[in-house]
Amino acid sequence: MGIPLGIKVTFRDPEDSTKLIHAQFATVRSHPELRDHLTLCARLDVKESAAVRRMQLADQALWSAEAAEVDAAEKALQIAADARNAVMGEMMQAAREFIEAGFVAAGATAEHASWLADRVAMEDLPELKAKCLYGAGAVDFTRASSDPTR
């Protein structure tokens, strides 16, 4: 038996829920280039927080606007919402690239890595990032999201 290539990741087979799929996800320890992906994700997270705050402020301005100011306040809110949506798109793309890169670095083909990435829910991403950065552990995506031990 060979040396594990990273973190053990477990999924349910979407075509047969009684079967499990096991994959490996690389760690920053063995693949330092993954740190760049994690850094980008963190920067986009901060950028998204600022965009959300700008949108909140624009929303408050709309609600406190006098009748003559409503159109301008509405446009400002729409601009802020569009900016937030753009950052969220960047975040999703960066997360997807991180996930695929982790599976590829651990030995998956690009096609298989994409298939595996389709099975990673966004709410599971923080755990995967943490294990990747820490360099050890396993991630089990088979438990129900209501499971408090997950």
Secondary structure, 3 states (H helix, E strand, C coil): CCCCCCEEEEEEECCEEEEEEEEEECCCCCCCHHHHHHHHHHHHHHHHHHHHHHHHHHHHHHHHCCHHHHHHHHHHHHHHHHHHHHHHHHHHHHHHHHHHHHHHHCCCCHHHHHHHHCCCCHHHHHHHHHHHHHCCCEEECCCCCCCCCC
